[in-house]
């Protein structure tokens, strides 16, 4: 089945959302891609006159999101205390139950952004950011229900929509993400003691962290750091992280692991990078990669269909540690002003105002 693609993201039609009440649901207050998407979309919808409420879980005592939210958006954070020794499956089931029991209100559209929130409430609309393959039974069941039960689906790229069509026979409306390009284009680069390769997303299997580590050890550019930012997630990646740390010791490299970076510190960190590496094995769009382009930073991506769809002509693609190392070295050694200009122009096309207008069209059609 052919995905229904919205019109190009560089066109922003005028819409009025007055009188429409929408609930957007996400699973966390941390700066993960789906949460970044939810807040930006909510604010852009509110600017169109939509009455928007964002519902989420406040894990470990969190009483607010990772950044301030426009006061035009109503925020409902449901406390989810930590429980020592809780397995991932148990945490997922408890998250679903707690959010579902707290959710209340009358809305014209209930729009879930992930499998936890789509299981917690009867969501009419579900955004499928990317498709995962889980071995934990509770997660696998959560993932399946969150795909088959909502009646309307949105995907952020044609590649994910094609996966949804092939695997489930579902036709999704494709609305690409936006990016706050102006924040990153205007950022003053952060100063660090050495040039650095930057990646955002933490240390986990989906982000290709081990492959990037292997590639960094093979790089020929002297005096370069590997800096890793982000990484808040509900999943337990401790075993993978331990394997990553052992491999780093074997390779004799010492990456700089920053963890979660404050929202106002992220644009300078990105703008100061010599090259941005994004070797993910699974993505739906790549907001962090688009932010790097907005900052004028060379971008090296894993060679995935979703990245070819979105970033062709503005980034380098490489698969495997040796090819990735060569691409990173090349980006540092040979600046490409034409590609940099193409990247900035590409990022400027993807606005949240445009994404919100297309969501509003979809909501009205329901």
Buried (B, 14 or more C-beta within 10 A) or exposed (E): EEBBBBEEBEEBEEBEBEEBBBBBBBBBBBBBBBBBBBBBBBBBBBBBBBBBBBBBBBBEEBEEBBBEBBEBBBBBBBEBEEEEEEEBBEBBBBBBEBBBEBBEEEBBBBBBBBBBBBBBBEBBBBBBBBBEEBEBEBBBBBBBBBBEEBEBBBBBBBBBBBBBBEEBEBBBBBBBBBBBBEBBBEBEBBEBEEBBBBBBBBBBBBBBBBBBBBBBBBBEBEEBBBBBBBBBBBBBBEEBBEBBBEBBEEEEBEBBBBEBBEBEEBBBBBBBBBBBBBBBEBBBBBBBBBBBBBBBBBBBBBBBEBBBBBBEEBBBBBBBBEBBBBBBBBBBEEEEEEBBEBBBBBBBBBBBBBBBBBBBBBBEEE
